[in-house]
Amino acid sequence: MKFKYIYMLGALALMTVSCDEDSFLDLVPQGSLNENIMTSTEGVDLLVNAAYAALGGPEGQSWSVWCHPTSNWTYGEVRSDNAYKGGGGVGDLNEVHRMEIFDMDATNGFLDSKWYHLYCSVQRCNSALRVLNAATDEQVSGRISRIAEMKVLRAHYYFELSRLFNKIPYFDENVDISQYPEISNNEFTRDEILDKLAQEMLDAAEQLPTSQPEVGRIHKYIALAYAAKIKLYQAYEQDETTHAVVNINKTLLREVATLCDQVMASNRYELLDDFQKLDLVAYENGKESVFAIQYSMNDGTESAGRINWSNLLNSPGGGSPYGGDGFFLPSQDLINAYQTDANGLPDFNYQVKADYSWAVLSNGNYTLINTTPNVDPRLDFVVGRPNITWKTYKEKACEGWVRDKETYGYNCAKRFWVSPESSDMFQGWPWGASQLNWQIIRYADILLWKAEALIELNEGTDLETARTLINNIRSRARNSSYVKNFSDNSKYAANYLINPYPTEVWDQDYARKALRWEFRLEKALEGERFFDLVRWGIADQMINSYITTEKDHRIYYGNAQFTKGKDEYYPIPNNQYGFSEGKYVQNPGYPSFK
């Protein structure tokens, strides 16, 4: 059974585990439950469920999660070379527009709220841990596992804080709430924070069972997988002032590979046989899902249910059957990057060539220009192009379902939506809603993380093993059901060509480039791209190159520029500086607090 009850109870717990702006992370019991219940074993299930529910946003189905998405579409994709903000123009969610053009300062309210919400989520874990630590095994069934689950969730929330804000205050359940304003955000470096989080994941893994009775509850292999991710970030050691990668720690990379091996050896995970099954509810908790936010529909809660409100603004608009707001659109650069050469391998020189599938609208009809080059089939699994078949929808092809076409073009995001005729889609408001889970970690990640570690290690047969891992992912794309021509089902919608990497091109430099390419194409729009670029130390190079190629068609990029040593992280919000009574320090590159 889907673990929706955690989220239903978590929604109720929102009434009892709230966050008051004036007291930062204060725990204020409200409603029908009193403080005695919420600090006793009687309320421990609500506290645990509330910590899980925060995966979808600590304020549940309120407007806030639209603007501060846990899916990271704003922070990890719009801030990269993968996506445009979209919506009704640059003034629509202007705070996100400023993220897109790197016009950031400490007054951006969306940053302050994101910081605040993540610390609310941390506090939920700490509140549960205080009660669990004080209880006995007789009082709380599965107490040891619950403690470990809360530590994994807390490390997840801290990891998000770290890769967004860099300089963050760290505290656990043993620190009294009254002491929070006394904690510096400069006590630990980025690398020290990551070390703490990775160790917490490993410690939790020792206490967690290998499986749980409810789908969605954290078990041993989730903790091990997440530890691998954190250690991979930690392996790219950064200069504290410039954020430049100054060393790649091979000891940590070996640990990454070992942790990935442990997850793989569990024999509980595989790649789905068709990439498009990633967007089908029937497979959301299937063999590729390692750790996911569990969503549900028609579950007794308000509106459609515990759906993915983080992506609610992003359902296609512009006359689409979803009738949505049309934010979060794939960039032309991402579309171009899916081109392949005559051998079915990536065309690494795509930026010097004409735009692939450039759309022209005339008298209500779309024409796609330059569609003869070969492309990776994942292009049309990820991107909704005009005139191209949309999932299993038979009424019409995608028709440029974009609200502001003059600003953002005609392509929309195809990932993360069920087909509009599907019984899994909620009809009406909220637009495009379904119970489709959001994958935080999937098995493809494990394969790519191990491949990355092996390529950087380059010891013995490491490169060949990495090639095999990456080719497994490419073979899945190659063997998936290709999108058919909407007007002629006997033809494909594009010249799809993808093949495995051969041994003759596979030295370390080529392997590194191929690995990073595979991350982009396989994980496009999943909220990870910007963080990958920062981890590799190439964000300034890649994003400024992207801005240069895009600004001829997107005039709002005219003065945009990624500043190295600054834009890798967001500024610490002014309101949080005020909360600390002047103790917080600002990130490098931004004006110091006065």
C-alpha positions as CSV (number, residue, x, y, z in Angstrom):
1,M,0.0,0.0,0.0
2,K,1.2,3.5,-0.8
3,F,2.5,5.3,2.2
4,K,-0.1,8.1,1.8
5,Y,-1.2,7.9,5.4
6,I,2.0,9.5,6.6
7,Y,1.1,12.5,4.4
8,M,-2.6,12.6,5.5
9,L,-1.6,12.5,9.1
10,G,1.2,14.8,8.4
11,A,-1.3,17.3,7.0
12,L,-3.2,17.2,10.3
13,A,0.0,17.6,12.1
14,L,0.6,20.8,10.3
15,M,-1.9,22.3,12.6
16,T,0.2,21.2,15.6
17,V,3.8,21.5,14.4
18,S,3.8,25.0,12.9
19,C,6.5,27.6,12.4
20,D,5.9,31.1,13.7
21,E,7.8,33.8,11.8
22,D,8.5,35.8,15.0
23,S,10.1,32.9,16.8
24,F,11.8,31.3,13.8
25,L,11.3,27.6,14.5
26,D,9.1,27.7,17.5
27,L,6.9,24.6,18.1
28,V,3.4,25.9,18.8
29,P,0.7,23.3,19.6
30,Q,-2.6,24.4,18.2
31,G,-6.1,23.1,17.4
32,S,-7.4,20.1,19.4
33,L,-4.0,18.8,20.6
34,N,-2.2,20.3,23.5
35,E,1.4,20.7,24.3
36,N,1.5,17.8,26.7
37,I,0.4,15.4,24.0
38,M,2.8,16.7,21.4
39,T,5.8,16.3,23.8
40,S,4.8,12.8,24.9
41,T,4.8,9.3,23.4
42,E,1.1,9.8,22.7
43,G,1.9,12.3,20.0
44,V,5.0,10.7,18.6
45,D,3.3,9.3,15.5
46,L,2.0,12.8,14.6
47,L,5.5,14.2,15.0
48,V,7.1,11.5,12.8
49,N,4.4,11.9,10.2
50,A,4.8,15.7,10.2
51,A,8.6,15.3,9.5
52,Y,7.8,13.0,6.5
53,A,5.0,15.4,5.3
54,A,7.6,18.2,5.1
55,L,9.2,16.4,2.1
56,G,6.4,17.9,0.1
57,G,6.7,21.3,1.9
58,P,6.1,22.1,5.5
59,E,3.0,24.1,4.8
60,G,1.4,21.4,2.8
61,Q,-1.2,22.5,0.3
62,S,-0.8,26.2,0.8
63,W,0.3,28.7,-1.9
64,S,3.8,28.8,-0.4
65,V,5.0,25.5,-1.8
66,W,4.3,26.8,-5.4
67,C,6.8,29.6,-4.9
68,H,9.4,27.6,-2.8
69,P,9.2,24.1,-4.5
70,T,10.7,21.1,-2.9
71,S,11.2,19.7,-6.5
72,N,13.9,22.4,-7.0
73,W,12.6,23.4,-10.5
74,T,13.5,27.0,-9.7
75,Y,16.7,26.4,-7.8
76,G,18.2,23.5,-9.8
77,E,16.9,24.0,-13.3
78,V,15.8,27.6,-14.1
79,R,19.1,28.7,-12.6
80,S,21.0,26.4,-15.0
81,D,21.2,26.0,-18.8
82,N,18.2,23.6,-18.8
83,A,15.1,25.8,-18.3
84,Y,13.3,29.1,-18.6
85,K,11.0,30.4,-15.8
86,G,8.0,30.6,-18.1
87,G,4.6,31.7,-17.0
88,G,3.1,35.0,-18.0
89,G,6.4,36.9,-18.7
90,V,9.4,38.1,-16.7
91,G,7.2,39.9,-14.2
92,D,5.2,36.8,-13.3
93,L,7.1,35.4,-10.3
94,N,9.7,38.1,-10.7
95,E,11.7,36.7,-7.8
96,V,12.3,33.6,-9.9
97,H,13.1,35.7,-12.9
98,R,15.8,37.3,-10.9
99,M,17.2,33.9,-10.1
100,E,17.3,33.1,-13.8
101,I,19.3,36.1,-14.7
102,F,21.5,36.0,-11.6
103,D,20.2,39.3,-10.2
104,M,20.2,38.1,-6.6
105,D,20.5,39.9,-3.3
106,A,19.6,39.2,0.3
107,T,16.2,40.9,0.1
108,N,14.6,38.3,-2.2
109,G,11.6,37.1,-0.3
110,F,11.5,33.7,-2.0
111,L,15.0,32.9,-0.6
112,D,14.0,33.9,2.9
113,S,10.9,31.7,2.8
114,K,12.9,28.7,1.4
115,W,15.4,29.0,4.3
116,Y,12.6,29.3,6.8
117,H,10.7,26.3,5.4
118,L,13.7,24.1,5.4
119,Y,14.5,24.9,9.0
120,C,10.9,24.3,9.8
121,S,11.4,20.8,8.3
122,V,14.6,20.3,10.4
123,Q,12.7,21.4,13.5
124,R,10.0,18.8,12.8
125,C,12.7,16.1,12.8
126,N,14.2,17.5,16.0
127,S,10.8,17.6,17.7
128,A,10.2,14.0,16.9
129,L,13.7,13.0,18.0
130,R,13.3,14.7,21.4
131,V,10.3,12.6,22.2
132,L,11.7,9.4,20.7
133,N,15.0,9.8,22.6
134,A,13.1,10.1,25.9
135,A,10.8,7.1,25.2
136,T,11.5,3.4,25.7
137,D,11.1,0.6,23.2
138,E,8.1,-0.6,25.1
139,Q,6.4,2.8,24.8
140,V,7.1,3.3,21.0
141,S,6.9,0.4,18.6
142,G,9.9,0.5,16.2
143,R,11.5,3.3,18.1
144,I,15.1,2.7,17.0
145,S,14.0,2.7,13.3
146,R,11.9,5.8,13.8
147,I,15.0,7.6,15.3
148,A,17.1,6.6,12.3
149,E,14.3,7.7,9.9
150,M,14.2,11.2,11.5
151,K,17.9,11.5,11.2
152,V,17.9,10.6,7.5
153,L,15.1,13.2,6.9
154,R,16.9,15.8,8.9
155,A,20.1,15.2,6.9
156,H,18.1,15.5,3.7
157,Y,16.8,18.9,4.7
158,Y,20.2,20.1,5.8
159,F,21.7,18.9,2.6
160,E,19.2,21.1,0.7
161,L,20.2,24.0,2.9
162,S,23.9,23.4,2.3
163,R,23.7,23.3,-1.5
164,L,21.5,26.3,-1.6
165,F,23.0,28.6,1.0
166,N,26.4,27.3,1.8
167,K,26.9,29.0,5.2
168,I,24.2,27.5,7.4
169,P,23.8,27.1,11.2
170,Y,23.8,23.4,12.2
171,F,22.1,22.0,15.3
172,D,20.5,18.8,16.4
173,E,17.7,17.8,18.8
174,N,19.9,18.4,21.9
175,V,20.0,22.1,21.3
176,D,17.2,24.0,23.0
177,I,15.0,26.2,20.8
178,S,16.0,29.3,22.9
179,Q,19.6,28.8,21.8
180,Y,18.9,29.0,18.1
181,P,19.7,32.7,17.7
182,E,23.1,32.1,19.3
183,I,24.2,29.6,16.7
184,S,26.6,30.9,14.0
185,N,26.2,30.1,10.4
186,N,30.0,30.1,10.0
187,E,30.9,27.5,12.6
188,F,31.3,24.8,10.0
189,T,32.6,24.9,6.4
190,R,30.7,23.5,3.6
191,D,32.8,20.4,3.5
192,E,32.4,19.9,7.3
193,I,28.7,20.2,7.1
194,L,28.6,17.6,4.3
195,D,30.8,15.3,6.4
196,K,28.4,15.5,9.3
197,L,25.4,14.8,7.1
198,A,27.1,11.8,5.4
199,Q,28.0,10.3,8.7
200,E,24.5,10.8,10.0
201,M,23.2,8.8,7.0
202,L,25.7,6.0,7.6
203,D,24.9,5.9,11.3
204,A,21.2,5.7,10.5
205,A,21.8,2.9,8.0
206,E,23.2,0.8,10.8
207,Q,19.9,1.1,12.7
208,L,17.4,0.8,9.8
209,P,15.8,-2.4,8.6
210,T,16.5,-3.5,5.0
211,S,12.8,-3.0,4.2
212,Q,9.8,-1.4,5.7
213,P,6.2,-2.6,5.8
214,E,4.9,0.7,4.3
215,V,6.1,1.9,0.9
216,G,7.8,5.2,1.2
217,R,9.1,4.8,4.7
218,I,12.9,5.1,4.9
219,H,15.0,1.9,5.1
220,K,18.7,1.0,5.1
221,Y,19.3,1.3,1.4
222,I,17.8,4.8,1.2
223,A,20.3,5.9,3.8
224,L,23.2,4.3,2.0
225,A,22.2,5.8,-1.3
226,Y,21.9,9.2,0.2
227,A,25.2,8.9,1.9
228,A,26.7,8.2,-1.5
229,K,25.2,11.3,-2.9
230,I,26.5,13.5,-0.1
231,K,30.0,12.0,-0.2
232,L,30.1,12.6,-4.0
233,Y,29.4,16.3,-3.3
234,Q,32.0,16.3,-0.5
235,A,34.6,14.7,-2.7
236,Y,34.8,17.9,-4.8
237,E,36.5,20.1,-2.2
238,Q,35.8,23.8,-2.5
239,D,37.8,26.9,-1.6
240,E,35.8,28.7,1.0
241,T,36.2,32.1,-0.6
242,T,36.0,31.4,-4.3
243,H,33.9,28.2,-4.3
244,A,36.4,26.8,-6.8
245,V,37.0,23.1,-6.8
246,V,40.6,22.8,-5.4
247,N,40.8,19.0,-4.9
248,I,38.9,15.8,-5.8
249,N,39.2,13.5,-2.8
250,K,39.8,10.0,-4.0
251,T,39.3,8.4,-0.7
252,L,35.7,9.8,-0.7
253,L,35.2,8.7,-4.2
254,R,36.1,5.1,-3.3
255,E,33.5,5.3,-0.5
256,V,31.0,6.5,-3.0
257,A,31.6,3.6,-5.3
258,T,31.4,1.2,-2.3
259,L,28.1,2.6,-1.1
260,C,26.7,2.4,-4.6
261,D,27.8,-1.2,-4.7
262,Q,26.0,-1.9,-1.5
263,V,22.8,-0.5,-2.9
264,M,23.2,-2.4,-6.2
265,A,24.0,-5.6,-4.4
266,S,20.6,-5.5,-2.6
267,N,19.1,-6.7,-5.9
268,R,16.0,-4.6,-5.2
269,Y,16.5,-2.0,-7.9
270,E,16.7,-2.0,-11.7
271,L,16.1,0.5,-14.4
272,L,12.6,0.5,-15.7
273,D,12.6,-1.0,-19.2
274,D,11.0,2.2,-20.8
275,F,12.0,5.7,-19.8
276,Q,8.4,6.9,-20.2
277,K,7.3,4.6,-17.4
278,L,8.9,7.1,-15.0
279,D,5.9,9.3,-15.5
280,L,3.3,6.6,-15.0
281,V,1.6,6.2,-11.6
282,A,1.6,2.4,-12.0
283,Y,5.5,2.4,-11.8
284,E,6.0,5.2,-9.3
285,N,7.1,2.8,-6.5
286,G,8.6,0.4,-9.0
287,K,12.1,-1.1,-9.2
288,E,13.7,2.2,-10.2
289,S,12.4,4.2,-7.3
290,V,14.9,4.5,-4.4
291,F,13.6,7.4,-2.4
292,A,10.5,9.4,-3.4
293,I,8.0,11.9,-2.1
294,Q,4.8,10.0,-1.8
295,Y,1.8,11.8,-3.2
296,S,-1.8,10.7,-3.3
297,M,-5.1,11.8,-4.8
298,N,-8.7,11.7,-3.5
299,D,-7.4,10.7,-0.1
300,G,-9.8,12.6,2.0
301,T,-7.8,15.8,2.3
302,E,-8.8,19.1,0.7
303,S,-8.9,19.7,-3.0
304,A,-7.4,16.9,-5.1
305,G,-5.5,15.5,-2.2
306,R,-1.8,15.3,-1.2
307,I,-0.6,16.0,-4.7
308,N,2.6,17.6,-5.9
309,W,1.9,21.2,-5.2
310,S,5.6,22.1,-5.8
311,N,5.0,21.6,-9.6
312,L,1.4,22.9,-9.7
313,L,2.3,26.1,-11.5
314,N,4.1,24.2,-14.2
315,S,1.3,22.3,-15.9
316,P,1.2,23.2,-19.6
317,G,-1.0,26.3,-20.5
318,G,-1.6,28.1,-23.7
319,G,-4.7,26.2,-24.6
320,S,-3.5,22.8,-23.5
321,P,-5.9,20.2,-22.1
322,Y,-4.2,20.8,-18.7
323,G,-5.2,24.5,-18.7
324,G,-2.3,25.3,-16.4
325,D,0.0,28.2,-15.6
326,G,2.8,27.1,-17.9
327,F,5.9,27.8,-15.8
328,F,9.1,25.9,-16.1
329,L,9.9,25.5,-19.8
330,P,12.8,23.6,-21.4
331,S,15.5,25.8,-22.9
332,Q,16.4,25.7,-26.5
333,D,19.9,24.8,-25.4
334,L,18.7,21.7,-23.7
335,I,16.8,20.7,-26.8
336,N,19.9,21.2,-28.9
337,A,22.0,19.1,-26.5
338,Y,19.9,16.0,-27.4
339,Q,21.3,16.0,-30.9
340,T,23.5,13.0,-31.8
341,D,26.0,12.3,-34.5
342,A,26.1,9.7,-37.3
343,N,27.1,7.1,-34.7
344,G,24.3,7.8,-32.3
345,L,26.7,9.5,-29.8
346,P,26.3,13.0,-28.4
347,D,27.1,15.9,-30.6
348,F,29.4,17.8,-28.2
349,N,29.7,20.7,-30.6
350,Y,25.9,21.5,-30.8
351,Q,26.3,25.1,-29.7
352,V,28.0,26.2,-32.9
353,K,25.2,24.7,-35.0
354,A,21.7,25.9,-35.9
355,D,18.9,25.4,-33.3
356,Y,17.2,22.0,-33.6
357,S,13.5,22.0,-34.1
358,W,13.1,25.8,-34.1
359,A,9.4,26.5,-34.1
360,V,7.7,29.2,-36.2
361,L,4.0,30.1,-35.8
362,S,2.2,31.6,-38.8
363,N,-1.6,32.0,-39.1
364,G,-2.1,29.6,-36.2
365,N,0.0,26.8,-37.7
366,Y,3.4,25.6,-36.4
367,T,6.3,24.8,-38.6
368,L,9.4,23.1,-37.2
369,I,12.7,24.1,-38.8
370,N,15.9,22.0,-38.9
371,T,14.5,18.6,-37.8
372,T,16.7,16.4,-39.9
373,P,19.6,15.9,-37.5
374,N,19.6,12.8,-35.4
375,V,18.4,13.1,-31.8
376,D,18.4,11.1,-28.6
377,P,14.9,9.7,-28.1
378,R,14.8,11.1,-24.6
379,L,14.3,14.5,-26.2
380,D,10.6,13.8,-26.9
381,F,10.2,12.0,-23.5
382,V,11.3,15.2,-21.7
383,V,10.2,18.0,-24.0
384,G,6.8,18.9,-25.5
385,R,7.5,20.2,-29.0
386,P,4.7,21.7,-31.3
387,N,3.2,19.2,-33.7
388,I,4.7,16.2,-31.8
389,T,2.6,13.5,-30.2
390,W,2.0,14.2,-26.5
391,K,2.2,11.0,-24.4
392,T,-0.9,8.9,-25.2
393,Y,-3.2,11.8,-25.9
394,K,-5.1,11.2,-29.2
395,E,-7.1,14.4,-29.6
396,K,-4.3,16.5,-30.9
397,A,-0.6,17.0,-30.8
398,C,1.2,19.5,-28.6
399,E,0.4,22.9,-30.0
400,G,3.0,25.2,-28.3
401,W,1.2,25.1,-24.9
402,V,3.1,28.1,-23.7
403,R,1.5,31.3,-22.3
404,D,4.1,33.9,-23.3
405,K,5.4,32.6,-26.6
406,E,7.1,35.8,-27.5
407,T,9.3,35.6,-24.5
408,Y,9.8,31.9,-24.0
409,G,9.2,30.2,-27.3
410,Y,6.9,27.2,-28.0
411,N,8.3,24.2,-26.1
412,C,7.0,22.9,-22.8
413,A,8.0,20.3,-20.2
414,K,6.6,16.9,-20.9
415,R,8.1,15.2,-17.8
416,F,6.2,14.7,-14.5
417,W,2.7,14.8,-16.0
418,V,0.3,12.0,-16.7
419,S,-1.5,12.0,-20.0
420,P,-4.5,14.3,-19.9
421,E,-7.0,11.6,-20.8
422,S,-5.7,9.3,-18.0
423,S,-7.9,8.4,-15.1
424,D,-4.9,9.3,-12.9
425,M,-5.3,13.0,-13.7
426,F,-7.5,15.1,-11.6
427,Q,-10.0,17.1,-13.7
428,G,-10.2,20.8,-13.1
429,W,-8.4,22.7,-10.4
430,P,-5.6,22.0,-9.4
431,W,-4.5,21.8,-13.0
432,G,-2.8,18.7,-14.1
433,A,-2.8,17.2,-10.7
434,S,-2.2,13.5,-10.1
435,Q,-0.8,11.3,-7.4
436,L,2.5,10.8,-9.3
437,N,5.4,10.6,-6.8
438,W,8.5,12.9,-7.0
439,Q,11.7,10.9,-7.2
440,I,14.4,12.2,-5.0
441,I,16.7,9.3,-5.8
442,R,16.2,6.7,-8.5
443,Y,18.4,3.8,-9.6
444,A,19.8,5.7,-12.6
445,D,21.3,8.1,-10.1
446,I,23.1,5.2,-8.4
447,L,24.6,4.1,-11.7
448,L,25.7,7.6,-12.6
449,W,27.2,8.3,-9.2
450,K,29.3,5.2,-9.3
451,A,30.4,5.8,-12.9
452,E,31.4,9.4,-11.9
453,A,33.5,8.1,-9.0
454,L,35.2,5.5,-11.1
455,I,36.0,7.9,-13.9
456,E,37.6,10.4,-11.5
457,L,39.5,7.5,-9.8
458,N,40.7,6.0,-13.1
459,E,42.2,2.9,-11.4
460,G,42.5,-0.5,-13.0
461,T,39.4,-1.3,-15.0
462,D,37.4,1.7,-13.6
463,L,36.9,3.4,-16.9
464,E,35.5,0.2,-18.5
465,T,33.2,-0.4,-15.6
466,A,32.0,3.2,-15.8
467,R,31.4,2.8,-19.6
468,T,29.2,-0.3,-18.9
469,L,27.2,1.6,-16.3
470,I,26.5,4.6,-18.5
471,N,25.7,2.3,-21.5
472,N,23.1,0.6,-19.4
473,I,21.3,3.9,-19.1
474,R,21.7,4.7,-22.8
475,S,20.5,1.2,-23.7
476,R,17.3,1.8,-21.7
477,A,16.7,4.9,-23.7
478,R,17.5,3.1,-27.0
479,N,15.1,0.3,-26.2
480,S,12.3,2.5,-25.0
481,S,9.1,3.0,-27.2
482,Y,9.9,5.9,-29.4
483,V,7.4,8.7,-29.9
484,K,5.4,8.2,-33.1
485,N,4.5,10.8,-35.7
486,F,1.0,12.2,-34.8
487,S,-0.3,12.1,-38.3
488,D,1.3,8.8,-39.4
489,N,1.7,6.2,-36.7
490,S,4.0,4.1,-38.9
491,K,6.7,6.8,-38.6
492,Y,8.7,8.1,-35.7
493,A,8.3,11.8,-34.7
494,A,12.1,12.5,-35.3
495,N,15.3,10.8,-36.5
496,Y,16.0,9.0,-33.3
497,L,19.5,7.5,-33.0
498,I,21.3,6.6,-29.8
499,N,24.0,4.0,-29.3
500,P,26.3,2.8,-26.5
501,Y,29.7,4.4,-26.1
502,P,32.4,2.3,-27.9
503,T,35.7,1.4,-26.3
504,E,37.9,3.2,-28.8
505,V,36.9,6.7,-27.8
506,W,36.9,6.0,-24.1
507,D,39.8,7.7,-22.3
508,Q,39.3,9.6,-19.1
509,D,38.7,13.0,-20.7
510,Y,36.1,11.7,-23.1
511,A,34.5,9.5,-20.3
512,R,34.2,12.6,-18.0
513,K,32.5,14.6,-20.8
514,A,30.2,11.7,-21.6
515,L,29.3,11.1,-18.0
516,R,28.4,14.8,-17.5
517,W,26.4,14.7,-20.7
518,E,24.5,11.7,-19.5
519,F,23.6,13.4,-16.3
520,R,22.1,16.2,-18.2
521,L,20.1,14.2,-20.7
522,E,18.9,11.5,-18.3
523,K,18.1,13.8,-15.4
524,A,16.9,16.8,-17.3
525,L,14.4,19.0,-15.4
526,E,14.6,16.8,-12.2
527,G,16.0,19.7,-10.2
528,E,19.7,18.7,-10.1
529,R,21.5,20.4,-13.1
530,F,22.7,23.6,-11.4
531,F,24.0,21.7,-8.3
532,D,25.9,19.3,-10.6
533,L,27.6,22.2,-12.4
534,V,28.6,23.7,-9.1
535,R,29.9,20.4,-7.8
536,W,32.0,19.9,-10.9
537,G,33.4,23.4,-10.6
538,I,32.2,24.4,-14.1
539,A,29.1,26.5,-13.4
540,D,30.5,29.8,-14.6
541,Q,31.9,28.3,-17.8
542,M,28.7,26.4,-18.7
543,I,26.1,29.0,-17.7
544,N,27.9,32.0,-19.3
545,S,28.3,30.0,-22.5
546,Y,24.6,29.2,-22.3
547,I,23.6,32.8,-21.8
548,T,25.7,33.9,-24.7
549,T,24.0,31.4,-27.1
550,E,20.5,32.2,-25.8
551,K,20.5,36.0,-25.5
552,D,19.9,36.5,-29.3
553,H,16.4,35.0,-28.8
554,R,15.8,35.8,-25.1
555,I,16.3,39.5,-24.7
556,Y,15.9,39.3,-20.9
557,Y,19.3,37.6,-20.8
558,G,20.9,40.7,-22.2
559,N,22.7,41.8,-19.0
560,A,22.7,38.4,-17.3
561,Q,26.0,37.0,-16.1
562,F,27.0,34.2,-13.7
563,T,29.7,35.6,-11.4
564,K,32.2,33.1,-10.3
565,G,32.9,33.0,-6.6
566,K,29.4,34.4,-5.9
567,D,26.5,32.8,-7.8
568,E,27.3,29.3,-6.9
569,Y,25.2,29.9,-3.7
570,Y,22.4,32.2,-2.7
571,P,22.9,35.1,-0.3
572,I,22.0,34.6,3.3
573,P,18.6,36.4,3.6
574,N,18.4,39.7,5.4
575,N,15.6,38.5,7.7
576,Q,17.8,35.6,8.9
577,Y,20.6,38.0,9.7
578,G,18.1,39.9,11.8
579,F,17.0,36.7,13.5
580,S,20.6,36.0,14.5
581,E,20.9,39.5,15.9
582,G,23.9,40.2,13.7
583,K,25.8,36.9,14.2
584,Y,25.4,35.5,10.6
585,V,28.0,36.3,8.0
586,Q,27.2,36.7,4.3
587,N,28.4,34.4,1.6
588,P,31.4,35.5,-0.6
589,G,30.6,37.8,-3.4
590,Y,27.6,39.5,-1.8
591,P,27.7,42.8,0.1
592,S,28.5,42.2,3.8
593,F,25.7,42.7,6.3
594,K,25.9,46.2,7.9
